[in-house]
Amino acid sequence: MAKQPRSLTGKTAIVTGGTGGVGNALAKALAREGVKVALCDLDEAKVEAAVADVGRGAIGRAIDVTDAAAYSAFMDEVESELGPLDILVNVAAIMPIGRFEEEKDSTSTRIVDINLTAVILSTKDAARRMKARGSGHIVNVASGAGWLAGGGGATYVASKFGVVGYSESVSMELRGTGVDISVVAPAVIKTEMSAGLKEVRGLKPSSPEDVAQAIIGGLKQPTFAIFIPKAMAVMAMTFSAIPYRIRHALARLAKSDKLLLDFDPAARAEYETRVTAVPEAKAEPEADTAEREAVGAS
């Protein structure tokens, strides 16, 4: 007999990248479930607007997810204001694309810092809190690119493969502690992150709301891997079980090998410029502004 879905009412959740498409949709979906929501992102004005949009007592802070001390302090604030942390959803990410040898070193570092290192550090912080109470759920949003590599986004792909591997390893260590961990693998999501990209054959693009509802389902009935759409699961599992020669041939057939190389540069120009902007020294006020406009748009 299938287990009854867990109730989320009254739980406390943090959503990073809360002003972006998926983060904002998820914050609203959680609030509708009766969850006490705290969201964060880098742009203070956007955070305030998102909090007003979510309503239902939601709170928000403008923080840099790559600043471990600030992130941990945010968790402290949330627990003080809303109660012990029950749910952490790491959504914030960036996806600059193009040929790997043309990618600036600063962009490579930035992708890894935001997409992977911030996830690792926050997962550790949240897990310590949750294990002490014997309950909790951490959800790390990866990508279909965390299972299936594609040309044109090598560092992004590496960061998402890292999120999947890290989350799987942590799930083994958390077994029996009362703390669950899930990893989310969407294909193409209709947000600014996918601007200018072509569709992958056999994978219909998902809306932010589709992804949010899939995460809600994974919180109510915990599962490690949450694929969106379901066809993504079939593709990921099938490709993982076959030799690389055949795997790469199928990628060429599906045109996923060129997905992140065959795009409309004009449609991505504003997004690419914003997320690859390297902030100046943290001590300078203008650096904070540049940073706040760059992250959390997934």
C-alpha positions in Angstrom: 0.0 0.0 0.0 1.3 3.4 -1.0 2.3 5.7 1.9 0.0 8.6 2.6 1.4 11.9 1.4 3.1 14.1 4.0 1.4 17.3 5.1 3.5 20.4 4.5 1.2 22.6 6.6 3.1 24.6 9.3 6.6 23.7 8.0 9.3 26.2 7.5 11.0 26.4 4.1 13.9 28.4 2.5 13.9 28.8 -1.3 17.0 30.3 -2.9 16.7 32.1 -6.2 13.3 33.1 -5.0 12.8 35.9 -7.5 13.4 33.8 -10.6 10.9 31.7 -12.5 11.1 28.4 -10.7 12.0 29.9 -7.3 9.1 32.3 -7.3 6.6 29.6 -8.6 7.8 27.3 -5.9 7.6 29.9 -3.1 4.0 30.5 -4.0 3.2 26.8 -4.3 4.7 26.1 -0.9 2.8 29.1 0.7 -0.5 27.7 -0.8 0.3 24.4 1.0 0.5 26.2 4.3 4.3 26.4 4.5 6.0 29.3 6.2 8.2 30.5 3.3 11.5 32.4 3.4 13.1 33.3 0.1 16.4 34.9 -0.9 18.0 36.3 -3.9 20.5 39.1 -4.7 18.4 42.0 -5.8 16.7 43.6 -2.8 13.9 45.3 -4.8 13.1 42.0 -6.5 13.1 40.2 -3.2 10.7 42.7 -1.7 8.4 42.3 -4.8 8.5 38.5 -4.6 7.7 38.5 -0.9 4.6 40.7 -1.7 3.7 38.4 -4.5 3.9 35.2 -2.4 2.1 36.8 0.6 0.9 34.6 3.4 3.5 35.8 5.8 6.5 35.1 3.6 9.8 36.8 4.4 12.8 37.5 2.2 16.4 38.7 2.3 18.9 39.9 -0.3 21.9 37.6 0.2 24.7 36.2 -1.9 24.4 32.4 -1.9 28.2 32.1 -2.5 28.8 33.9 0.9 28.6 30.9 3.3 28.6 33.1 6.4 25.7 35.3 5.1 23.8 32.2 4.0 24.2 30.6 7.4 23.1 33.8 9.1 20.0 33.9 6.9 19.2 30.4 8.1 19.6 31.6 11.7 17.2 34.5 11.0 14.6 32.3 9.4 14.6 29.8 12.3 14.3 32.7 14.7 11.4 34.3 12.9 9.5 31.3 11.4 10.7 28.3 13.3 13.1 25.4 12.9 14.1 24.8 9.2 12.1 21.8 7.8 12.7 22.3 4.0 15.6 23.8 2.1 15.3 24.1 -1.7 18.5 25.3 -3.5 17.2 26.8 -6.8 19.6 29.6 -7.5 21.8 28.9 -10.5 23.2 30.5 -13.7 23.7 29.1 -17.2 26.1 31.0 -19.4 26.6 28.9 -22.6 29.0 28.7 -25.5 32.1 26.8 -26.6 34.1 25.7 -23.6 37.5 27.0 -24.8 36.0 30.5 -25.3 34.5 30.7 -21.8 36.3 33.2 -19.5 38.0 31.7 -16.5 36.1 34.1 -14.3 32.8 32.8 -15.8 33.8 29.2 -15.1 34.6 30.0 -11.5 31.4 31.9 -11.1 29.3 29.0 -12.4 30.9 26.5 -10.1 30.6 28.8 -7.1 26.9 29.5 -7.5 25.7 26.2 -8.9 27.7 23.7 -6.9 29.8 25.2 -4.0 26.8 27.1 -2.6 24.7 23.9 -2.8 27.4 21.9 -1.0 27.9 24.4 1.8 24.2 25.1 2.4 23.4 21.3 2.3 25.9 20.7 5.1 24.6 23.6 7.2 20.9 22.6 6.8 21.6 18.9 7.4 23.3 19.6 10.7 20.3 21.5 11.9 17.8 18.9 10.6 19.7 15.9 12.0 19.7 17.4 15.4 15.9 17.3 15.3 15.6 14.0 13.4 13.6 15.4 10.5 13.9 17.6 7.4 14.1 17.6 3.6 16.8 19.2 1.4 16.0 19.6 -2.3 18.8 20.5 -4.7 17.7 21.6 -8.2 20.1 20.2 -10.7 19.1 19.7 -14.3 18.6 17.0 -17.0 22.2 18.1 -17.9 23.2 16.5 -14.6 22.6 13.1 -16.2 23.0 13.8 -19.8 25.9 16.0 -21.1 25.4 18.3 -24.0 27.8 20.4 -26.0 28.0 24.1 -25.4 27.7 24.3 -21.6 30.6 22.2 -20.3 31.0 24.0 -17.0 27.3 24.3 -16.4 27.0 20.5 -17.1 29.9 19.8 -14.7 28.3 21.8 -12.0 25.0 20.0 -12.4 26.7 16.5 -12.5 28.4 17.6 -9.3 25.0 18.5 -7.7 23.6 15.0 -8.6 26.7 13.1 -7.4 27.0 15.1 -4.2 23.3 14.7 -3.4 23.4 11.0 -4.0 26.4 10.6 -1.7 24.8 12.7 1.0 21.6 10.7 0.7 23.5 7.5 1.6 25.0 9.2 4.7 21.6 10.6 5.8 19.8 7.2 5.6 18.2 6.6 9.0 18.6 10.1 10.3 15.1 11.3 9.4 16.5 13.7 6.9 15.6 13.3 3.2 17.4 14.7 0.2 16.1 15.0 -3.3 17.7 16.2 -6.6 15.6 17.7 -9.3 16.3 17.1 -13.0 14.2 19.3 -15.3 14.8 19.3 -19.0 14.2 22.7 -20.6 12.3 25.2 -18.5 10.5 28.2 -20.0 12.5 30.9 -18.1 15.0 33.5 -19.1 17.7 30.8 -18.5 16.5 29.0 -21.6 16.0 32.1 -23.8 17.1 31.5 -27.4 17.5 27.7 -27.0 15.8 25.2 -29.3 13.7 22.3 -28.1 15.2 18.9 -27.4 13.5 16.3 -29.6 11.2 14.2 -27.4 11.3 16.6 -24.4 8.6 19.2 -24.1 9.6 22.4 -22.3 8.2 22.7 -18.8 6.8 25.8 -17.1 8.2 27.0 -13.8 4.8 25.9 -12.3 5.3 22.4 -13.6 8.7 22.2 -11.8 7.2 23.7 -8.6 4.4 21.1 -8.5 6.9 18.3 -9.1 9.0 19.5 -6.2 5.8 19.7 -4.0 5.1 16.1 -4.9 8.6 15.1 -4.0 8.3 16.7 -0.6 5.0 15.0 0.1 6.2 11.6 -1.0 9.9 11.7 -0.7 11.9 10.4 -3.7 15.6 11.0 -4.5 15.3 11.9 -8.2 12.6 14.1 -9.5 12.5 14.2 -13.3 10.5 16.8 -15.3 8.9 15.8 -17.6 8.7 12.1 -17.1 10.3 11.5 -20.4 13.5 13.0 -18.9 13.6 10.0 -16.5 13.3 7.5 -19.4 16.0 9.3 -21.4 18.4 9.7 -18.4 18.1 6.0 -17.2 18.3 4.6 -20.8 21.4 6.7 -21.7 23.1 5.8 -18.4 22.8 2.1 -19.2 24.3 2.0 -22.7 27.9 2.3 -24.0 29.1 5.9 -24.6 29.5 5.3 -28.4 25.8 4.5 -28.7 24.9 7.2 -26.1 26.7 9.9 -28.1 25.1 8.7 -31.3 21.6 9.0 -29.8 22.5 12.4 -28.5 23.4 13.4 -32.1 20.1 12.0 -33.2 18.1 13.9 -30.6 20.3 17.0 -31.4 21.0 17.4 -27.7 24.7 17.4 -28.5 24.2 20.9 -30.0 21.5 22.1 -27.8 23.6 24.7 -26.0 25.6 25.6 -29.1 22.7 26.2 -31.5 20.9 29.2 -30.1 19.8 32.7 -30.8 22.5 35.0 -29.4 20.3 38.1 -29.6 17.6 36.4 -27.4 20.2 35.5 -24.8 22.3 38.7 -24.9 20.8 40.5 -21.8 20.8 37.3 -19.7 24.4 36.3 -20.6 25.7 39.8 -20.0 24.1 40.0 -16.6 25.0 36.6 -15.2 28.6 36.8 -16.4 29.3 40.2 -14.9 32.1 39.8 -12.3 31.5 42.0 -9.3 34.3 44.1 -8.0 35.7 43.8 -4.5 33.0 43.1 -1.9 34.0 46.2 0.0 32.9 48.4 -2.8 29.1 49.2 -2.7 28.7 49.0 -6.5 30.0 45.4 -6.4 27.0 44.3 -4.3 24.6 45.8 -6.9 26.2 44.0 -9.8 26.2 40.8 -7.9 22.6 41.1 -6.9 21.5 41.5 -10.5 23.4 38.4 -11.6 22.1 35.4 -9.7 18.9 33.5 -9.0 17.2 33.7 -12.4 16.6 30.0 -12.9 
